[in-house]
């Protein structure tokens, strides 16, 4: 019966495990010194050797002829362990045996001593799938197990394992296997299986495996039934991905802005049943390679997994592309990849991304330097703020309409303050500017924003317990006549300044003066070519 390559070539000793030397050396030393722990926890991504090392460890501690920390593979215990006939090694799939009752059965069976070996080993795979109750049931026996019991836990999601379990185990982190190690192992397996595997094909399989040896060997197994020579094209066809010529064709079309070519390549790939999501991921990877070449040309080859001719094409594309453009393209494709998960048609989503990358849709929102506009507005605001003083200074020379003065129309009660100064005999020098008036306005905006808006640019001064408000907006006078508005303003002043004031309000300009000032501002704005955009980003005059 045919046996899958990943099962046939599963490592049988610690020396066969690749890219995990920091783990295998420690385990061998513990076995040789007889200082093995009662509980281990192996964590890492898929296909990195967690379950394999758990099985080797279980064999090695029971092997009758252990050699340098490795099982001999020749004694009856090793042979039965490899065939699954050794009852002293119990493998439990926590994904399908995750209940409390399953762990209780384990605890009940743990009281029995090993049949043939020195230890009884429990290998619990995907341990993070256990329920909370099952973890609690496992906790006590893991803390104080019989001397002949050992636990080996394996998981790909260490964050789901309770801290109480972690603290009772020796933890080993399995790293992703290096692409060059995967390619070397694949070449060895292909040679033993009499398969013709090219260096380019091995490198592509290693890159697609994403650090997992099992995925790499499984892909090699699929490729072995296709053609006599396993090269990049065969691997691309078996994996359902685009070959590098299609990828570089897309990248060149994007760089030159040739939308028709990019969509044509996509259509041909779609007709060949290529995975659009995988195509998007491949483009992101290639753009990432270009990004690395741009920022680190000297060390890029050590960071990129590709063959020599592919590296040369990547460097050519990097020379023609700006770094900010590359990073922008990556952002668009990453957003496209996320949208594909919920899109009804992935091809449409990818084609829209290509149209953006080719430059058919440009961002119409350009950065505008508003500093000059802001300066002009600031000058106009200063003129408005100084307008009341100028009018007061010019009062003898110009006949002006007396400013409107308004007092609060709140009913008189015993608690109302009594004026402490004689308003009729007040002089300008008696008025003290209210320095905290901006705080009053800020607080009043939270209480009564409609009225507070009409106070923009206003000033205030106090004399005794009377506060004089001079507004530049005549609409404030109308709003202030409403009793509720006057009361809310008085309460706000009391909270901020800590004192009750009698409020006197006036507008410093007449109707004609205010119209004239507005006309002058408009004319100056037109002469200065200040463009007023009605949006949220450009200030309005």
Secondary structure, DSSP 8 states (H G I E B T S, - for coil): ----HHHHT---SGGG--S-HHHHHHHHHHHHHT---SEEEEEESTTSSHHHHHHHHHHHHH-TT-BTTB--S-SHHHHHHHHT--TTEEEEETTTS-SHHHHHHHHHHTTS--SSSS-EEEEEETGGGS-HHHHHHHHHHHHS--TTEEEEEEES-GGGS-HHHHTTSEEEEE----HHHHHHHHHHHHHHTT-EE-HHHHHHHHHHHTT-HHHHHHHHHHHTTT-SEE-HHHHHHHHT---HHHHHHHHHHHHHT-HHHHHHHHHHHHHTT--HHHHHHHHHHHHHHHHHHHH-TTTHHHH----HHHHHHHHHHHHHS-HHHHHHHHHHHHHHHHHHTT-S-HHHHHHHHHHHHTTSS---------HHHHHHHHHHHHHHHHHHHHHHHTTTTS-----EEEE------TTS---SS-GGG--GGG-EE-TTHHHHHHHHHHH-HHHHHTTTT-EEEEETTEEEEEES-THHHHHHTSHHHHHHHHHHHHHHHSS--EEEEEESS-HHHHHHHHHHHHHHHHHTT-----SSSS---
